[in-house]
Amino acid sequence: MNLRAVGWMLGQVLLLLGAFLCVPALVAWGYDETDEIWSCLVSAGISAVLGLLMVRLNRGSTLTADGHPNYFRREGLAVVGLVWLVASIIGGLPFLLSRVLTSPVDALFEAASGFTTTGSTIMSGECIDGMPKAIAFWRSFTHWLGGFGIVMVFVVLFPTGGRSLFRSEIPGIAREAGHHRVRDSALGLLRIYVGLSVIQFVILWAIMDSWFDAIIHTFGTLATGGFSNYSSSVAHFDSFAVELVIVIFMLLAGINFAIYDITLRKGPRAGWRGIVTSLEAKTFLGIVLASTIVIGFVLWMWGGSAGMSAEELPVALEGIPDYRHLGLAMRDSLFQVVCLQTSTGYGTADFDRWPEVCRMLLMMLCVIGACAGSTGGGIKVVRILIVAKAAMVGVSRFVRPRAIHSIRIDGQTLDPAVASSVTGYFALWILVFLFGTTVMSFFGYDPVTSSTAVLATLNNIGPGLEIVGPTQNFGGMPDALKLLLSLFMILGRLEFYAVVALFVPGFWKK
């Protein structure tokens, strides 16, 4: 392990973070927020100084005497795993220096939630609504940076030895872009990400009449993060047009970005063929459609407040819409289904007060998640498909042990090593989930809160149920749990292996 090379790369990332922290300082200057200008600039300075020191101290460590790269997969994995911890620490400084948050643990939690595109928060509604513009911008900007991946930006700027970084950072089973030069692939994905962000921003600005609201919700949508500058989230706008635009771009963000890469390189027809022939994409869209219809009809039959007057309305139904209108039931169902399956975390309704079957289905969608190679979280649809097919193959082998059985995805036989990696990931996910739920229960939380808090952070969803529901927050939890859940966010963002590897003693040996 070339630790000096790891230090040099981390230093470069810290320099990048320092540059990014100047952006909210410009926002603060535009809104005449003097204290926030200095909060952001001091944070940028700390990041830049630390980065410069690490680069200077480790200069020349990334190349051998004959000019060849001196770092490979292990160094790449180490950087990817450590970057998110370093980014969360540095990213929390503006919250502390501006006194929006006073606890270092709270600041770390909020920054980790932002960079990992989780969207869980420790802030109360009053804190969110009263936040300075610059801090609100930085809070959502961390989503956008984390959605594409700070490491991916590093790969674009410093491609030497970047293959290991690229393969570690881009989640998913199939990496279509990986067949081309690493820098070109990373740059192509960056163009797609920026292009979709610009398109959504322009459309939302036209609808919202506020560039600030438009850019905040663009950051949260394309990165599938979910931070809003309003405590009521997207419900604040009470606009079907706004919801529809966000739903469309959440779906786009939940599709494998390799399909967009194919579209750019080979044309729209090839991109459409990629969707039509992709079992994962069709399954993802099918789940969204079926879940929307089922939950919409359940809400419609339930009726919600059913048009009762304030005097007749039970306390349990206060604030619940009149779902006797099928259109409203389907509208809220569509938004929350797409929002939770893509792990975005925005809200237009308090789904924690919906019928039990709706709550259960929504949590199942949180487990499944979006497509591999997207900015969405969750276990990922393709992994669920592979595990299901592996189970069926297991049954077939039991029935006919001498026959040759294989797992096929999109007409191709899956490499047994890939299938083994996926089943290992699935087992690891279950173990971590059970461990986290048990720890939460040890602190006295009920089973629903415990399990959904772990699910919300481990799968980068944002809200859970009960105490961590869509209208609640994580602020009342002990610092120990906040730190544990922050680790779960990073685990989920890096899909376990890149983080777990850091705790294997043999990983650091030469």
RABEL-V627130 format. One record per pair of residues at least 24 apart in sequence whose C-alpha atoms are under 7 Angstrom apart, sorted by the first residue. I is the first residue (numbers start at 1). J is the second residue. If there is no record, write none. Layout:
BEGIN
i j
I J
I J
END
This chain:
BEGIN
i j
1 74
1 75
1 508
1 509
1 510
2 71
2 75
4 58
4 61
5 58
5 61
5 62
5 71
6 75
6 79
7 54
7 58
8 54
8 55
8 58
8 59
9 79
10 79
10 83
11 50
11 51
11 52
11 54
11 55
12 51
12 55
13 154
14 47
14 48
14 51
15 47
15 48
15 51
15 52
17 47
18 44
18 45
18 47
18 48
19 44
24 134
24 137
24 138
25 134
27 134
28 133
28 134
35 98
36 98
36 134
39 94
39 97
39 98
40 94
43 93
43 94
47 90
69 160
69 161
71 161
72 161
72 164
73 164
76 164
76 165
77 165
77 168
77 498
78 502
80 151
80 165
80 168
80 169
80 498
81 498
81 499
84 490
88 112
88 115
95 135
105 479
105 483
109 482
109 483
109 486
112 486
112 489
113 489
114 139
114 140
114 142
114 143
115 142
115 143
115 145
115 146
116 143
116 146
116 460
116 489
116 490
116 493
117 143
117 146
117 147
117 223
117 224
117 225
117 460
118 225
118 457
118 460
118 461
118 462
118 489
119 225
119 226
119 227
119 345
119 461
119 462
120 462
120 463
121 473
121 474
122 473
122 474
122 475
123 473
123 475
124 473
125 231
128 229
128 230
128 231
129 229
129 230
129 231
136 229
137 216
140 216
140 219
140 220
140 227
141 219
143 219
143 220
143 223
143 225
144 219
144 220
144 223
147 223
147 375
152 186
155 183
155 186
156 183
156 186
156 187
159 183
168 498
170 373
171 372
171 373
172 372
172 373
173 372
176 258
177 258
188 261
189 261
197 222
204 242
207 242
221 246
221 249
221 250
221 344
222 249
222 250
222 253
223 375
224 250
224 253
224 342
224 343
224 344
224 375
224 376
225 344
225 345
226 344
226 345
226 346
233 346
233 347
233 348
234 346
234 347
234 348
235 347
235 348
247 335
247 338
250 338
250 342
251 338
253 374
253 375
253 376
254 342
254 370
254 371
254 374
254 375
254 376
255 281
255 370
255 371
255 374
256 371
256 372
256 373
256 374
257 373
257 374
258 373
277 410
278 410
279 410
280 371
280 381
280 382
281 371
284 370
284 371
284 381
288 337
288 338
291 337
292 330
292 333
292 334
292 337
295 333
295 358
296 329
296 330
296 333
299 323
299 329
300 324
300 325
300 326
300 329
337 362
340 365
340 366
340 461
341 365
341 366
341 368
341 369
341 370
342 369
342 370
342 376
342 377
343 369
343 376
343 377
343 378
343 460
343 461
344 461
345 461
345 462
345 463
347 470
350 470
350 471
352 465
352 466
352 469
352 470
366 461
367 459
377 459
377 460
377 461
378 459
378 460
379 459
383 422
386 419
387 423
454 485
457 485
457 488
457 489
458 488
458 489
458 491
458 492
459 492
460 489
460 492
460 493
END
